[in-house]
Amino acid sequence: ANPGLGWRDVQSILALTARQVGSEVGAGTAGSERYAWQFNAASTWNGGGLHFSNDYGYGLVDALAAVRLAETWLDATPAQTNGNQFTNTLDMLNATVVIPDGNFTGTSFTGSAGFDDEVDRVTVTITFSTTFLADLELYVISPDGTVSELIDDVAGSADFNGTWTFETQAFRGERAAGVWTVRIVDDAGGDTLSVSDIVLRTYGRFSS
């Protein structure tokens, strides 16, 4: 329908046209769902936020709606590719911090983005060590207050000592400028979780 689209355009089109399935927003979970639907703080979907869940992403692909939107997508903007992708880099930690053991509050780290681009995705690169991965929870909170959970008590009793990059698409359409927060939780006792480096990056389109 539009061969001039960039790969980032295709992602946005699929997200904007996806249909919500399963439980209603605000209704909690049902059946085999683990995560409830929420709206993010974007202003790009009919003037409001996009619905998102860790179970469904932005929802069920609507091929007809996606093709129709794609046909006129580049009428006012250039194709979104690697070449015009805008990035904020927030270095939140450069020292070893031990996360409280068996504490559901955890420890929060913050960084401020100075450039107000429109977010496509966010990555968090963390250097950490733990003797029990199933106790680890990791959250990212945007300047607008949208919360994305990146890892939730998985991998059982495995340990880890190294660097890992997590990615979230939950903030698509939000503005990057402001204070971002990474919250790390060790929610059960009997092990040690330490973190020595946290770098958060926003990727998106420059938007005045």
CYANA upper distance limits for C-alpha pairs under 8 A (distance plus 0.5 A):
  1 ALA  CA     67 VAL  CA      6.84
  1 ALA  CA     70 ALA  CA      7.09
  1 ALA  CA     71 GLU  CA      6.07
  2 ASN  CA     70 ALA  CA      6.66
  2 ASN  CA     71 GLU  CA      6.09
  4 GLY  CA     74 LEU  CA      8.45
  4 GLY  CA     79 ALA  CA      7.29
  5 LEU  CA      9 ASP  CA      6.41
  5 LEU  CA     10 VAL  CA      7.27
  5 LEU  CA     70 ALA  CA      8.42
  5 LEU  CA     73 TRP  CA      8.48
  5 LEU  CA     74 LEU  CA      7.84
  5 LEU  CA     79 ALA  CA      5.91
  5 LEU  CA     80 GLN  CA      7.75
  6 GLY  CA     10 VAL  CA      7.09
  6 GLY  CA     79 ALA  CA      5.49
  6 GLY  CA     80 GLN  CA      5.35
  6 GLY  CA     81 THR  CA      5.49
  7 TRP  CA     11 GLN  CA      7.08
  7 TRP  CA     80 GLN  CA      7.30
  7 TRP  CA     81 THR  CA      6.54
  8 ARG  CA     12 SER  CA      6.87
  8 ARG  CA     80 GLN  CA      5.82
  8 ARG  CA     81 THR  CA      6.47
  8 ARG  CA    120 ASP  CA      8.36
  9 ASP  CA     13 ILE  CA      6.61
  9 ASP  CA     79 ALA  CA      7.26
  9 ASP  CA     80 GLN  CA      6.09
  9 ASP  CA     81 THR  CA      8.38
 10 VAL  CA     14 LEU  CA      6.70
 10 VAL  CA     70 ALA  CA      8.45
 11 GLN  CA     15 ALA  CA      6.76
 12 SER  CA     16 LEU  CA      6.52
 12 SER  CA    120 ASP  CA      8.14
 12 SER  CA    172 ARG  CA      8.42
 13 ILE  CA     17 THR  CA      6.66
 13 ILE  CA     66 ALA  CA      6.43
 13 ILE  CA     69 LEU  CA      7.37
 13 ILE  CA     70 ALA  CA      7.28
 14 LEU  CA     18 ALA  CA      6.42
 14 LEU  CA     61 VAL  CA      7.02
 14 LEU  CA     62 ASP  CA      8.17
 14 LEU  CA     66 ALA  CA      6.43
 15 ALA  CA     58 TYR  CA      5.98
 15 ALA  CA     59 GLY  CA      8.12
 16 LEU  CA     45 TRP  CA      7.00
 16 LEU  CA     50 LEU  CA      7.74
 16 LEU  CA     58 TYR  CA      8.31
 17 THR  CA     61 VAL  CA      7.66
 17 THR  CA     62 ASP  CA      6.69
 17 THR  CA     65 ALA  CA      6.36
 17 THR  CA     66 ALA  CA      6.17
 17 THR  CA     69 LEU  CA      8.45
 18 ALA  CA     58 TYR  CA      6.43
 18 ALA  CA     59 GLY  CA      5.51
 18 ALA  CA     60 LEU  CA      5.68
 18 ALA  CA     61 VAL  CA      5.24
 18 ALA  CA     62 ASP  CA      5.93
 18 ALA  CA     66 ALA  CA      8.48
 19 ARG  CA     58 TYR  CA      7.87
 19 ARG  CA     59 GLY  CA      5.53
 19 ARG  CA     60 LEU  CA      5.47
 19 ARG  CA     61 VAL  CA      7.03
 19 ARG  CA     62 ASP  CA      7.02
 20 GLN  CA     24 GLU  CA      8.45
 20 GLN  CA     51 HIS  CA      7.74
 20 GLN  CA     58 TYR  CA      7.60
 20 GLN  CA     59 GLY  CA      5.32
 20 GLN  CA     60 LEU  CA      6.89
 21 VAL  CA     56 TYR  CA      8.39
 21 VAL  CA     59 GLY  CA      6.75
 21 VAL  CA     60 LEU  CA      7.18
 22 GLY  CA     30 ALA  CA      8.17
 23 SER  CA     27 ALA  CA      6.80
 23 SER  CA     28 GLY  CA      7.48
 23 SER  CA     29 THR  CA      6.66
 23 SER  CA     30 ALA  CA      6.87
 23 SER  CA     36 ALA  CA      8.03
 23 SER  CA     37 TRP  CA      7.87
 24 GLU  CA     28 GLY  CA      8.14
 24 GLU  CA     37 TRP  CA      7.49
 25 VAL  CA     36 ALA  CA      7.65
 25 VAL  CA     37 TRP  CA      5.42
 25 VAL  CA     38 GLN  CA      6.33
 25 VAL  CA     39 PHE  CA      8.17
 25 VAL  CA     51 HIS  CA      8.21
 26 GLY  CA     36 ALA  CA      7.79
 26 GLY  CA     37 TRP  CA      7.22
 26 GLY  CA     38 GLN  CA      7.46
 27 ALA  CA     36 ALA  CA      7.94
 28 GLY  CA     35 TYR  CA      8.17
 28 GLY  CA     36 ALA  CA      5.49
 28 GLY  CA     37 TRP  CA      7.84
 29 THR  CA     33 GLU  CA      6.09
 29 THR  CA     34 ARG  CA      7.07
 29 THR  CA     35 TYR  CA      6.79
 29 THR  CA     36 ALA  CA      5.74
 33 GLU  CA     55 ASP  CA      7.11
 34 ARG  CA     54 ASN  CA      8.48
 34 ARG  CA     55 ASP  CA      7.26
 35 TYR  CA     53 SER  CA      6.74
 35 TYR  CA     54 ASN  CA      6.39
 35 TYR  CA     55 ASP  CA      6.56
 36 ALA  CA     53 SER  CA      6.63
 36 ALA  CA     54 ASN  CA      8.36
 37 TRP  CA     51 HIS  CA      7.05
 37 TRP  CA     52 PHE  CA      6.12
 37 TRP  CA     53 SER  CA      5.21
 38 GLN  CA     51 HIS  CA      6.08
 38 GLN  CA     52 PHE  CA      6.03
 38 GLN  CA     53 SER  CA      6.89
 39 PHE  CA     49 GLY  CA      5.91
 39 PHE  CA     50 LEU  CA      5.83
 39 PHE  CA     51 HIS  CA      4.93
 39 PHE  CA     52 PHE  CA      6.66
 40 ASN  CA     49 GLY  CA      5.47
 40 ASN  CA     50 LEU  CA      6.09
 40 ASN  CA     51 HIS  CA      7.07
 40 ASN  CA     52 PHE  CA      7.72
 40 ASN  CA    146 THR  CA      6.16
 40 ASN  CA    170 ALA  CA      7.50
 40 ASN  CA    171 PHE  CA      6.81
 40 ASN  CA    172 ARG  CA      8.48
 40 ASN  CA    174 GLU  CA      8.07
 41 ALA  CA     48 GLY  CA      7.72
 41 ALA  CA     49 GLY  CA      5.47
 41 ALA  CA     50 LEU  CA      8.04
 41 ALA  CA    144 ASP  CA      6.72
 41 ALA  CA    145 GLY  CA      8.28
 41 ALA  CA    146 THR  CA      7.09
 41 ALA  CA    171 PHE  CA      7.99
 41 ALA  CA    173 GLY  CA      8.16
 41 ALA  CA    174 GLU  CA      6.24
 42 ALA  CA     48 GLY  CA      6.48
 42 ALA  CA     49 GLY  CA      4.78
 42 ALA  CA     50 LEU  CA      6.95
 42 ALA  CA    171 PHE  CA      7.82
 42 ALA  CA    172 ARG  CA      7.33
 42 ALA  CA    173 GLY  CA      5.01
 42 ALA  CA    174 GLU  CA      4.71
 42 ALA  CA    175 ARG  CA      7.92
 43 SER  CA     47 GLY  CA      5.26
 43 SER  CA     48 GLY  CA      4.90
 43 SER  CA     49 GLY  CA      5.97
 43 SER  CA    173 GLY  CA      6.99
 43 SER  CA    174 GLU  CA      7.46
 44 THR  CA     48 GLY  CA      6.69
 44 THR  CA     49 GLY  CA      7.26
 44 THR  CA     50 LEU  CA      8.25
 44 THR  CA    173 GLY  CA      6.26
 45 TRP  CA     49 GLY  CA      6.38
 45 TRP  CA     50 LEU  CA      6.55
 49 GLY  CA    173 GLY  CA      8.28
 50 LEU  CA     58 TYR  CA      7.90
 50 LEU  CA    172 ARG  CA      8.34
 50 LEU  CA    173 GLY  CA      8.47
 51 HIS  CA     58 TYR  CA      6.46
 51 HIS  CA     59 GLY  CA      8.38
 52 PHE  CA     56 TYR  CA      7.67
 52 PHE  CA     57 GLY  CA      5.86
 52 PHE  CA     58 TYR  CA      5.14
 52 PHE  CA     59 GLY  CA      7.65
 52 PHE  CA    170 ALA  CA      6.85
 53 SER  CA     57 GLY  CA      5.57
 53 SER  CA     58 TYR  CA      7.14
 53 SER  CA     59 GLY  CA      8.44
 53 SER  CA    170 ALA  CA      8.40
 54 ASN  CA    149 GLU  CA      8.44
 56 TYR  CA     60 LEU  CA      7.87
 57 GLY  CA    169 GLN  CA      8.43
 57 GLY  CA    170 ALA  CA      8.27
 61 VAL  CA     66 ALA  CA      8.45
 62 ASP  CA     66 ALA  CA      6.60
 63 ALA  CA     67 VAL  CA      6.65
 64 LEU  CA     68 ARG  CA      6.76
 65 ALA  CA     69 LEU  CA      6.69
 66 ALA  CA     70 ALA  CA      6.54
 67 VAL  CA     71 GLU  CA      6.83
 68 ARG  CA     72 THR  CA      7.98
 69 LEU  CA     73 TRP  CA      6.54
 70 ALA  CA     74 LEU  CA      8.39
 73 TRP  CA     77 THR  CA      8.11
 74 LEU  CA     78 PRO  CA      6.51
 74 LEU  CA     79 ALA  CA      7.04
 80 GLN  CA     84 ASN  CA      6.87
 80 GLN  CA     85 GLN  CA      7.48
 80 GLN  CA    205 ARG  CA      8.01
 81 THR  CA     85 GLN  CA      6.81
 84 ASN  CA    205 ARG  CA      7.63
 85 GLN  CA    203 TYR  CA      7.02
 85 GLN  CA    204 GLY  CA      6.10
 85 GLN  CA    205 ARG  CA      6.19
 85 GLN  CA    206 PHE  CA      8.08
 86 PHE  CA    117 ASP  CA      7.49
 86 PHE  CA    202 THR  CA      8.48
 86 PHE  CA    203 TYR  CA      6.14
 86 PHE  CA    204 GLY  CA      5.69
 86 PHE  CA    205 ARG  CA      5.95
 86 PHE  CA    206 PHE  CA      6.33
 87 THR  CA    201 ARG  CA      7.07
 87 THR  CA    202 THR  CA      5.94
 87 THR  CA    203 TYR  CA      5.22
 87 THR  CA    204 GLY  CA      7.10
 88 ASN  CA    113 ALA  CA      6.72
 88 ASN  CA    114 GLY  CA      8.16
 88 ASN  CA    115 PHE  CA      7.26
 88 ASN  CA    176 ALA  CA      8.47
 88 ASN  CA    201 ARG  CA      5.92
 88 ASN  CA    202 THR  CA      5.67
 88 ASN  CA    203 TYR  CA      7.42
 89 THR  CA    113 ALA  CA      8.02
 89 THR  CA    199 VAL  CA      7.45
 89 THR  CA    200 LEU  CA      6.49
 89 THR  CA    201 ARG  CA      5.09
 89 THR  CA    202 THR  CA      7.35
 90 LEU  CA    111 GLY  CA      6.07
 90 LEU  CA    112 SER  CA      7.26
 90 LEU  CA    113 ALA  CA      7.23
 90 LEU  CA    199 VAL  CA      6.12
 90 LEU  CA    200 LEU  CA      5.58
 90 LEU  CA    201 ARG  CA      6.64
 91 ASP  CA    111 GLY  CA      7.34
 91 ASP  CA    198 ILE  CA      6.71
 91 ASP  CA    199 VAL  CA      5.10
 91 ASP  CA    200 LEU  CA      7.08
 92 MET  CA    109 PHE  CA      6.68
 92 MET  CA    110 THR  CA      6.38
 92 MET  CA    111 GLY  CA      6.03
 92 MET  CA    197 ASP  CA      7.85
 92 MET  CA    198 ILE  CA      5.79
 92 MET  CA    199 VAL  CA      6.35
 92 MET  CA    200 LEU  CA      7.88
 93 LEU  CA    109 PHE  CA      7.89
 93 LEU  CA    196 SER  CA      7.10
 93 LEU  CA    197 ASP  CA      5.40
 93 LEU  CA    198 ILE  CA      5.58
 93 LEU  CA    199 VAL  CA      7.85
 94 ASN  CA    196 SER  CA      6.34
 94 ASN  CA    197 ASP  CA      5.49
 94 ASN  CA    198 ILE  CA      7.78
 95 ALA  CA    195 VAL  CA      8.34
 95 ALA  CA    196 SER  CA      5.46
 95 ALA  CA    197 ASP  CA      7.14
 96 THR  CA    194 SER  CA      7.05
 96 THR  CA    195 VAL  CA      6.03
 96 THR  CA    196 SER  CA      4.53
 96 THR  CA    197 ASP  CA      7.96
 97 VAL  CA    194 SER  CA      6.01
 97 VAL  CA    195 VAL  CA      5.78
 97 VAL  CA    196 SER  CA      6.65
 98 VAL  CA    192 THR  CA      7.89
 98 VAL  CA    193 LEU  CA      6.44
 98 VAL  CA    194 SER  CA      4.70
 98 VAL  CA    195 VAL  CA      6.88
 99 ILE  CA    106 GLY  CA      6.94
 99 ILE  CA    107 THR  CA      6.77
 99 ILE  CA    184 ILE  CA      7.80
 99 ILE  CA    185 VAL  CA      7.40
 99 ILE  CA    186 ASP  CA      6.99
 99 ILE  CA    192 THR  CA      8.14
 99 ILE  CA    193 LEU  CA      6.12
 99 ILE  CA    194 SER  CA      6.26
 99 ILE  CA    195 VAL  CA      7.87
100 PRO  CA    106 GLY  CA      6.76
100 PRO  CA    107 THR  CA      8.00
100 PRO  CA    185 VAL  CA      8.17
100 PRO  CA    186 ASP  CA      7.02
100 PRO  CA    193 LEU  CA      8.37
101 ASP  CA    186 ASP  CA      5.95
101 ASP  CA    187 ASP  CA      7.22
101 ASP  CA    188 ALA  CA      6.84
101 ASP  CA    189 GLY  CA      5.75
101 ASP  CA    190 GLY  CA      7.73
101 ASP  CA    191 ASP  CA      7.39
101 ASP  CA    192 THR  CA      7.17
101 ASP  CA    193 LEU  CA      7.94
102 GLY  CA    186 ASP  CA      6.15
102 GLY  CA    187 ASP  CA      4.94
102 GLY  CA    188 ALA  CA      4.34
102 GLY  CA    189 GLY  CA      4.73
102 GLY  CA    190 GLY  CA      8.26
103 ASN  CA    185 VAL  CA      7.37
103 ASN  CA    186 ASP  CA      6.63
103 ASN  CA    187 ASP  CA      5.70
103 ASN  CA    188 ALA  CA      7.44
104 PHE  CA    185 VAL  CA      6.64
104 PHE  CA    186 ASP  CA      7.46
104 PHE  CA    187 ASP  CA      5.62
105 THR  CA    185 VAL  CA      7.02
106 GLY  CA    183 ARG  CA      7.09
106 GLY  CA    184 ILE  CA      5.93
106 GLY  CA    185 VAL  CA      4.59
106 GLY  CA    186 ASP  CA      6.95
106 GLY  CA    187 ASP  CA      8.27
107 THR  CA    183 ARG  CA      6.11
107 THR  CA    184 ILE  CA      5.96
107 THR  CA    185 VAL  CA      7.05
108 SER  CA    181 THR  CA      6.97
108 SER  CA    182 VAL  CA      6.15
108 SER  CA    183 ARG  CA      4.74
108 SER  CA    184 ILE  CA      6.93
109 PHE  CA    181 THR  CA      6.10
109 PHE  CA    182 VAL  CA      5.72
109 PHE  CA    183 ARG  CA      6.81
110 THR  CA    179 VAL  CA      7.02
110 THR  CA    180 TRP  CA      6.08
110 THR  CA    181 THR  CA      4.95
110 THR  CA    182 VAL  CA      6.84
111 GLY  CA    179 VAL  CA      6.08
111 GLY  CA    180 TRP  CA      5.96
111 GLY  CA    181 THR  CA      7.19
112 SER  CA    177 ALA  CA      7.68
112 SER  CA    178 GLY  CA      5.74
112 SER  CA    179 VAL  CA      4.78
112 SER  CA    180 TRP  CA      6.59
113 ALA  CA    176 ALA  CA      6.84
113 ALA  CA    177 ALA  CA      5.31
113 ALA  CA    178 GLY  CA      5.77
113 ALA  CA    179 VAL  CA      6.89
113 ALA  CA    180 TRP  CA      7.90
114 GLY  CA    176 ALA  CA      8.44
114 GLY  CA    177 ALA  CA      5.83
114 GLY  CA    178 GLY  CA      7.23
115 PHE  CA    176 ALA  CA      7.16
115 PHE  CA    177 ALA  CA      5.90
116 ASP  CA    175 ARG  CA      6.21
116 ASP  CA    176 ALA  CA      5.49
116 ASP  CA    177 ALA  CA      4.90
116 ASP  CA    206 PHE  CA      7.92
116 ASP  CA    207 SER  CA      7.46
116 ASP  CA    208 SER  CA      7.93
117 ASP  CA    175 ARG  CA      6.29
117 ASP  CA    176 ALA  CA      6.01
117 ASP  CA    177 ALA  CA      7.71
117 ASP  CA    204 GLY  CA      6.72
117 ASP  CA    205 ARG  CA      6.12
117 ASP  CA    206 PHE  CA      5.05
117 ASP  CA    207 SER  CA      5.62
117 ASP  CA    208 SER  CA      7.99
118 GLU  CA    172 ARG  CA      8.13
118 GLU  CA    173 GLY  CA      6.13
118 GLU  CA    174 GLU  CA      6.30
118 GLU  CA    175 ARG  CA      5.31
118 GLU  CA    176 ALA  CA      6.77
118 GLU  CA    204 GLY  CA      5.91
118 GLU  CA    205 ARG  CA      5.76
118 GLU  CA    206 PHE  CA      6.81
118 GLU  CA    207 SER  CA      6.48
119 VAL  CA    171 PHE  CA      6.94
119 VAL  CA    172 ARG  CA      5.70
119 VAL  CA    173 GLY  CA      5.87
119 VAL  CA    174 GLU  CA      6.02
119 VAL  CA    175 ARG  CA      6.45
119 VAL  CA    176 ALA  CA      6.56
119 VAL  CA    202 THR  CA      6.88
119 VAL  CA    203 TYR  CA      6.27
119 VAL  CA    204 GLY  CA      4.87
119 VAL  CA    205 ARG  CA      7.21
120 ASP  CA    169 GLN  CA      7.28
120 ASP  CA    171 PHE  CA      7.45
120 ASP  CA    172 ARG  CA      5.06
120 ASP  CA    173 GLY  CA      6.94
120 ASP  CA    202 THR  CA      8.10
120 ASP  CA    203 TYR  CA      6.14
120 ASP  CA    204 GLY  CA      5.04
120 ASP  CA    205 ARG  CA      7.90
121 ARG  CA    167 GLU  CA      7.71
121 ARG  CA    168 THR  CA      6.42
121 ARG  CA    169 GLN  CA      5.22
121 ARG  CA    170 ALA  CA      7.79
121 ARG  CA    171 PHE  CA      6.95
121 ARG  CA    172 ARG  CA      6.55
121 ARG  CA    202 THR  CA      6.62
121 ARG  CA    203 TYR  CA      5.91
121 ARG  CA    204 GLY  CA      7.27
122 VAL  CA    167 GLU  CA      6.23
122 VAL  CA    168 THR  CA      5.91
122 VAL  CA    169 GLN  CA      7.08
122 VAL  CA    171 PHE  CA      7.96
122 VAL  CA    200 LEU  CA      7.64
122 VAL  CA    201 ARG  CA      6.14
122 VAL  CA    202 THR  CA      5.05
122 VAL  CA    203 TYR  CA      6.61
123 THR  CA    165 THR  CA      7.05
123 THR  CA    166 PHE  CA      6.03
123 THR  CA    167 GLU  CA      4.79
123 THR  CA    168 THR  CA      6.88
123 THR  CA    200 LEU  CA      6.24
123 THR  CA    201 ARG  CA      5.78
123 THR  CA    202 THR  CA      7.14
124 VAL  CA    165 THR  CA      6.04
124 VAL  CA    166 PHE  CA      5.69
124 VAL  CA    167 GLU  CA      6.88
124 VAL  CA    198 ILE  CA      7.40
124 VAL  CA    199 VAL  CA      6.19
124 VAL  CA    200 LEU  CA      4.95
124 VAL  CA    201 ARG  CA      6.99
125 THR  CA    163 THR  CA      7.37
125 THR  CA    164 TRP  CA      6.11
125 THR  CA    165 THR  CA      4.61
125 THR  CA    166 PHE  CA      6.79
125 THR  CA    197 ASP  CA      8.32
125 THR  CA    198 ILE  CA      6.26
125 THR  CA    199 VAL  CA      5.67
125 THR  CA    200 LEU  CA      6.94
126 ILE  CA    163 THR  CA      5.99
126 ILE  CA    164 TRP  CA      6.04
126 ILE  CA    165 THR  CA      6.89
126 ILE  CA    195 VAL  CA      7.81
126 ILE  CA    196 SER  CA      8.16
126 ILE  CA    197 ASP  CA      6.04
126 ILE  CA    198 ILE  CA      5.15
126 ILE  CA    199 VAL  CA      7.11
127 THR  CA    161 ASN  CA      8.19
127 THR  CA    162 GLY  CA      5.97
127 THR  CA    163 THR  CA      4.61
127 THR  CA    164 TRP  CA      7.03
127 THR  CA    195 VAL  CA      6.46
127 THR  CA    196 SER  CA      6.13
127 THR  CA    197 ASP  CA      5.53
127 THR  CA    198 ILE  CA      7.20
128 PHE  CA    160 PHE  CA      7.98
128 PHE  CA    161 ASN  CA      6.40
128 PHE  CA    162 GLY  CA      6.32
128 PHE  CA    163 THR  CA      6.90
128 PHE  CA    193 LEU  CA      7.75
128 PHE  CA    194 SER  CA      6.14
128 PHE  CA    195 VAL  CA      4.77
128 PHE  CA    196 SER  CA      6.55
128 PHE  CA    197 ASP  CA      7.86
129 SER  CA    159 ASP  CA      8.11
129 SER  CA    160 PHE  CA      5.95
129 SER  CA    161 ASN  CA      4.70
129 SER  CA    162 GLY  CA      7.02
129 SER  CA    192 THR  CA      8.35
129 SER  CA    193 LEU  CA      6.22
129 SER  CA    194 SER  CA      5.86
129 SER  CA    195 VAL  CA      7.02
130 THR  CA    159 ASP  CA      6.01
130 THR  CA    160 PHE  CA      5.91
130 THR  CA    161 ASN  CA      7.02
130 THR  CA    191 ASP  CA      7.78
130 THR  CA    192 THR  CA      6.15
130 THR  CA    193 LEU  CA      4.94
130 THR  CA    194 SER  CA      7.09
131 THR  CA    157 SER  CA      7.94
131 THR  CA    158 ALA  CA      7.35
131 THR  CA    159 ASP  CA      4.80
131 THR  CA    160 PHE  CA      7.08
131 THR  CA    191 ASP  CA      6.39
131 THR  CA    192 THR  CA      6.69
131 THR  CA    193 LEU  CA      7.61
132 PHE  CA    136 LEU  CA      8.31
132 PHE  CA    156 GLY  CA      7.48
132 PHE  CA    157 SER  CA      5.31
132 PHE  CA    158 ALA  CA      6.03
132 PHE  CA    159 ASP  CA      5.57
132 PHE  CA    160 PHE  CA      8.29
132 PHE  CA    191 ASP  CA      6.92
132 PHE  CA    192 THR  CA      8.33
133 LEU  CA    153 ASP  CA      7.32
133 LEU  CA    154 VAL  CA      6.99
133 LEU  CA    155 ALA  CA      6.31
133 LEU  CA    156 GLY  CA      6.66
133 LEU  CA    157 SER  CA      6.56
133 LEU  CA    158 ALA  CA      6.15
133 LEU  CA    159 ASP  CA      6.21
133 LEU  CA    160 PHE  CA      7.53
134 ALA  CA    152 ASP  CA      8.17
134 ALA  CA    153 ASP  CA      4.59
134 ALA  CA    154 VAL  CA      5.20
134 ALA  CA    155 ALA  CA      6.04
134 ALA  CA    156 GLY  CA      5.20
134 ALA  CA    157 SER  CA      6.65
134 ALA  CA    158 ALA  CA      8.10
135 ASP  CA    153 ASP  CA      5.74
135 ASP  CA    154 VAL  CA      8.25
135 ASP  CA    185 VAL  CA      8.19
135 ASP  CA    186 ASP  CA      5.69
135 ASP  CA    187 ASP  CA      5.81
135 ASP  CA    188 ALA  CA      6.15
136 LEU  CA    151 ILE  CA      7.60
136 LEU  CA    152 ASP  CA      6.97
136 LEU  CA    153 ASP  CA      5.83
136 LEU  CA    154 VAL  CA      8.12
136 LEU  CA    184 ILE  CA      7.83
136 LEU  CA    185 VAL  CA      6.30
136 LEU  CA    186 ASP  CA      5.56
136 LEU  CA    187 ASP  CA      7.22
137 GLU  CA    149 GLU  CA      7.99
137 GLU  CA    150 LEU  CA      8.01
137 GLU  CA    151 ILE  CA      5.84
137 GLU  CA    152 ASP  CA      5.28
137 GLU  CA    153 ASP  CA      6.47
137 GLU  CA    184 ILE  CA      6.44
137 GLU  CA    185 VAL  CA      5.50
137 GLU  CA    186 ASP  CA      7.10
137 GLU  CA    187 ASP  CA      7.94
138 LEU  CA    149 GLU  CA      6.36
138 LEU  CA    150 LEU  CA      5.93
138 LEU  CA    151 ILE  CA      5.79
138 LEU  CA    152 ASP  CA      7.41
138 LEU  CA    182 VAL  CA      7.76
138 LEU  CA    183 ARG  CA      6.39
138 LEU  CA    184 ILE  CA      5.30
138 LEU  CA    185 VAL  CA      6.89
139 TYR  CA    147 VAL  CA      7.21
139 TYR  CA    148 SER  CA      6.11
139 TYR  CA    149 GLU  CA      4.91
139 TYR  CA    150 LEU  CA      6.29
139 TYR  CA    151 ILE  CA      8.05
139 TYR  CA    182 VAL  CA      6.22
139 TYR  CA    183 ARG  CA      5.58
139 TYR  CA    184 ILE  CA      7.03
140 VAL  CA    147 VAL  CA      6.27
140 VAL  CA    148 SER  CA      5.74
140 VAL  CA    149 GLU  CA      6.97
140 VAL  CA    150 LEU  CA      7.90
140 VAL  CA    180 TRP  CA      7.86
140 VAL  CA    181 THR  CA      6.21
140 VAL  CA    182 VAL  CA      5.16
140 VAL  CA    183 ARG  CA      6.90
141 ILE  CA    145 GLY  CA      6.22
141 ILE  CA    146 THR  CA      6.02
141 ILE  CA    147 VAL  CA      5.05
141 ILE  CA    148 SER  CA      6.95
141 ILE  CA    180 TRP  CA      6.39
141 ILE  CA    181 THR  CA      5.53
141 ILE  CA    182 VAL  CA      6.96
141 ILE  CA    183 ARG  CA      8.47
142 SER  CA    146 THR  CA      5.86
142 SER  CA    147 VAL  CA      7.24
142 SER  CA    171 PHE  CA      7.97
142 SER  CA    176 ALA  CA      8.32
142 SER  CA    179 VAL  CA      7.59
142 SER  CA    180 TRP  CA      5.49
142 SER  CA    181 THR  CA      7.15
143 PRO  CA    176 ALA  CA      7.83
143 PRO  CA    177 ALA  CA      7.68
143 PRO  CA    178 GLY  CA      5.72
143 PRO  CA    179 VAL  CA      5.55
143 PRO  CA    180 TRP  CA      5.92
143 PRO  CA    181 THR  CA      8.45
144 ASP  CA    174 GLU  CA      8.33
146 THR  CA    171 PHE  CA      7.78
148 SER  CA    168 THR  CA      7.62
148 SER  CA    170 ALA  CA      6.84
150 LEU  CA    166 PHE  CA      7.17
150 LEU  CA    167 GLU  CA      7.79
150 LEU  CA    168 THR  CA      7.40
176 ALA  CA    202 THR  CA      7.46
186 ASP  CA    193 LEU  CA      7.29
